[in-house]
């Protein structure tokens, strides 16, 4: 469609997807002969270091005192959920093919939609729900063991 402009958030989301794909491949290769929890810890340390550099370079620390109590709690819970996700994800990668683990990891999409509906009162349209269901079915089909 000529002249169609893609919103900036779409580019960020696609960049996040590309980085997540690289994460699975690099992680799978990198943890050969290494405990998956140790690999996750190293990964998290590198990530934390890079984020500290980013926040410092961007001058973001000055707004830290403005963060409220509920925001702090939710950010901390988000961090805990992220760490658990990495630990479980890397453990799964150590036991199975990346092409099987990644689709199941993407079940976070339909789970997020359901939680957003229940907790955030978001209301996806019927077409959105069909797409969400297709992601769930696709994750199942993609994760099936190949017959070869």
Rosetta blueprint (number, residue, H / E / L):
1 X L
2 X L
3 X L
4 X L
5 X L
6 X L
7 X L
8 X H
9 X H
10 X H
11 X H
12 X H
13 X H
14 X H
15 X H
16 X H
17 X H
18 X H
19 X H
20 X H
21 X H
22 X H
23 X H
24 X H
25 X H
26 X H
27 X H
28 X H
29 X H
30 X H
31 X L
32 X L
33 X L
34 X L
35 X L
36 X H
37 X H
38 X H
39 X H
40 X H
41 X H
42 X H
43 X H
44 X H
45 X H
46 X H
47 X H
48 X H
49 X H
50 X H
51 X H
52 X H
53 X H
54 X H
55 X H
56 X H
57 X H
58 X L
59 X L
60 X H
61 X H
62 X H
63 X H
64 X H
65 X H
66 X H
67 X L
68 X L
69 X H
70 X H
71 X H
72 X H
73 X H
74 X H
75 X H
76 X H
77 X H
78 X H
79 X H
80 X H
81 X H
82 X H
83 X H
84 X H
85 X H
86 X H
87 X H
88 X H
89 X H
90 X H
91 X H
92 X H
93 X H
94 X H
95 X H
96 X L
97 X L
98 X H
99 X H
100 X H
101 X H
102 X H
103 X H
104 X H
105 X H
106 X L
107 X L
108 X H
109 X H
110 X H
111 X H
112 X H
113 X H
114 X H
115 X H
116 X H
117 X H
118 X H
119 X H
120 X L
121 X L
122 X L
123 X L
124 X L
125 X L
126 X H
127 X H
128 X H
129 X H
130 X H
131 X H
132 X H
133 X H
134 X H
135 X H
136 X H
137 X H
138 X H
139 X H
140 X H
141 X H
142 X H
143 X H
144 X L
145 X L
146 X L
147 X L
148 X L
